[in-house]
Amino acid sequence: MSLHGQVGCGLWSSSCAVGDVCDVFRLDDADVDVLDMCEGWAGRWTATWSFDRCEVSCPIREISGIPMRGAEPVRHFSWHPRQHHRPGLEVLASTGRLHGFESLEERNFLRVLDFAGGIGDVLSQPFRIRFATVGGRWLHHIPDYLVAVPDGR
């Protein structure tokens, strides 16, 4: 055991952050080329949130002004006997609430977030992003989680 209470090169929850246990995903140039990111894209792409079963949309450039408090998942999970994935609910000590997951990988991600600490809030299926491709197609995507950290990121 070292002087800092760590055995070998282990990582203790009292001294790590989310960035220590998660990889940052970066788009490579091939991925970015298919997105229509010409001038003004942040005003054309939209994010749609759900509050009290009512949907609220805003341009992506204004997404930081939408409060997480009171937001509900834009898509809910379903369970049935013969499905191939393993959805469920995981309680996080960091938030004191249950959070939905659709796979064991997502459940493990929630556990890592909770272990790392330093998170302010977590919202499952937080919003729907509507975006354009270079070919003129409009697509949408619902991120698995929105994680807020105390410094506002």
C-alpha positions as CSV (number, residue, x, y, z in Angstrom):
1,M,0.0,0.0,0.0
2,S,1.3,3.4,-0.9
3,L,1.2,6.5,1.3
4,H,-1.9,7.7,-0.5
5,G,-3.9,4.6,0.4
6,Q,-3.8,3.0,-3.0
7,V,-2.7,-0.5,-3.7
8,G,-0.6,-0.8,-6.9
9,C,-2.2,1.4,-9.6
10,G,-5.8,1.0,-8.5
11,L,-8.3,3.9,-8.8
12,W,-10.2,4.9,-5.7
13,S,-13.6,6.6,-6.0
14,S,-12.6,9.2,-3.4
15,S,-9.9,10.5,-5.8
16,C,-11.2,10.0,-9.3
17,A,-13.5,11.9,-11.6
18,V,-15.7,10.9,-14.6
19,G,-12.9,11.7,-17.0
20,D,-10.6,9.2,-15.2
21,V,-13.0,6.2,-15.9
22,C,-14.6,7.2,-19.2
23,D,-13.2,7.6,-22.7
24,V,-14.1,10.8,-24.6
25,F,-15.6,10.0,-27.9
26,R,-14.5,12.2,-30.8
27,L,-15.8,12.2,-34.3
28,D,-13.2,11.7,-37.0
29,D,-13.3,13.6,-40.2
30,A,-15.2,10.9,-42.0
31,D,-18.1,11.1,-39.6
32,V,-18.2,14.9,-39.7
33,D,-18.4,15.0,-43.5
34,V,-21.9,13.5,-43.6
35,L,-23.3,16.2,-41.3
36,D,-24.6,19.5,-42.7
37,M,-22.6,21.9,-40.6
38,C,-22.5,24.8,-43.0
39,E,-23.0,28.3,-41.6
40,G,-26.1,28.6,-39.4
41,W,-26.4,24.9,-38.6
42,A,-26.8,25.6,-34.9
43,G,-30.0,27.6,-35.7
44,R,-31.4,24.9,-38.0
45,W,-30.8,21.8,-35.9
46,T,-33.2,21.4,-33.0
47,A,-33.5,19.7,-29.7
48,T,-36.9,18.7,-28.3
49,W,-37.4,18.2,-24.6
50,S,-40.3,16.8,-22.7
51,F,-41.8,18.7,-19.7
52,D,-45.1,17.5,-18.1
53,R,-45.8,15.4,-21.2
54,C,-45.5,18.5,-23.4
55,E,-42.7,18.8,-25.9
56,V,-40.6,22.0,-26.1
57,S,-38.2,22.6,-29.0
58,C,-35.3,24.9,-29.4
59,P,-32.4,25.5,-31.8
60,I,-29.3,23.6,-30.8
61,R,-27.4,26.9,-30.1
62,E,-29.9,27.6,-27.3
63,I,-29.8,24.1,-25.7
64,S,-27.8,25.3,-22.6
65,G,-30.7,27.5,-21.7
66,I,-33.1,24.6,-21.2
67,P,-33.2,23.5,-17.5
68,M,-32.7,19.8,-16.7
69,R,-34.9,20.1,-13.6
70,G,-38.4,18.9,-14.4
71,A,-37.4,17.4,-17.8
72,E,-38.7,13.9,-18.5
73,P,-37.3,11.2,-20.9
74,V,-38.5,11.9,-24.5
75,R,-38.6,8.1,-25.0
76,H,-39.5,5.5,-22.4
77,F,-38.3,2.0,-22.0
78,S,-40.4,-1.1,-22.5
79,W,-40.0,-4.6,-21.1
80,H,-41.3,-7.9,-22.5
81,P,-40.3,-11.5,-21.9
82,R,-38.5,-12.4,-25.1
83,Q,-36.5,-9.3,-25.8
84,H,-32.8,-9.6,-26.4
85,H,-31.5,-6.7,-24.4
86,R,-31.6,-6.2,-20.6
87,P,-33.4,-3.0,-19.6
88,G,-33.9,-2.0,-16.0
89,L,-33.5,0.7,-13.4
90,E,-30.4,1.6,-11.5
91,V,-30.4,3.8,-8.4
92,L,-27.6,6.3,-8.2
93,A,-26.3,7.5,-4.8
94,S,-25.2,10.7,-6.5
95,T,-28.8,11.7,-7.5
96,G,-30.8,9.6,-5.1
97,R,-33.1,8.5,-7.9
98,L,-33.7,5.6,-10.2
99,H,-32.4,5.9,-13.8
100,G,-33.4,3.8,-16.7
101,F,-31.0,1.7,-18.8
102,E,-31.6,-0.3,-21.9
103,S,-28.5,-2.6,-21.8
104,L,-26.0,-4.0,-19.4
105,E,-23.4,-1.6,-21.0
106,E,-25.7,1.4,-20.1
107,R,-26.2,0.0,-16.5
108,N,-22.4,-0.3,-16.2
109,F,-22.0,3.3,-17.4
110,L,-24.4,4.5,-14.7
111,R,-22.4,2.6,-12.1
112,V,-19.1,4.1,-13.3
113,L,-20.7,7.6,-13.1
114,D,-21.9,7.0,-9.6
115,F,-18.5,5.5,-8.6
116,A,-16.6,8.4,-10.0
117,G,-18.8,10.9,-8.2
118,G,-18.7,14.6,-8.9
119,I,-21.9,14.6,-11.0
120,G,-24.8,17.0,-10.4
121,D,-27.6,15.3,-12.3
122,V,-28.3,12.5,-14.8
123,L,-31.3,12.4,-17.2
124,S,-32.1,9.3,-19.3
125,Q,-33.2,9.8,-22.9
126,P,-33.0,13.6,-22.3
127,F,-33.9,15.1,-25.7
128,R,-34.3,14.4,-29.4
129,I,-31.9,16.1,-31.7
130,R,-33.0,16.7,-35.3
131,F,-30.1,17.3,-37.7
132,A,-29.4,17.5,-41.4
133,T,-27.0,15.6,-43.6
134,V,-25.0,16.9,-46.5
135,G,-27.4,15.0,-48.8
136,G,-30.3,17.0,-47.5
137,R,-31.9,14.3,-45.3
138,W,-33.2,15.2,-41.9
139,L,-32.5,12.6,-39.2
140,H,-33.0,12.4,-35.4
141,H,-31.1,10.9,-32.5
142,I,-31.9,10.5,-28.8
143,P,-28.8,10.4,-26.6
144,D,-28.8,7.8,-23.9
145,Y,-27.9,10.2,-21.1
146,L,-27.3,13.8,-20.3
147,V,-24.9,14.2,-17.4
148,A,-24.4,17.5,-15.6
149,V,-21.4,18.2,-13.5
150,P,-21.3,20.9,-10.8
151,D,-19.2,23.3,-12.9
152,G,-22.1,23.6,-15.4
153,R,-20.7,21.3,-18.2
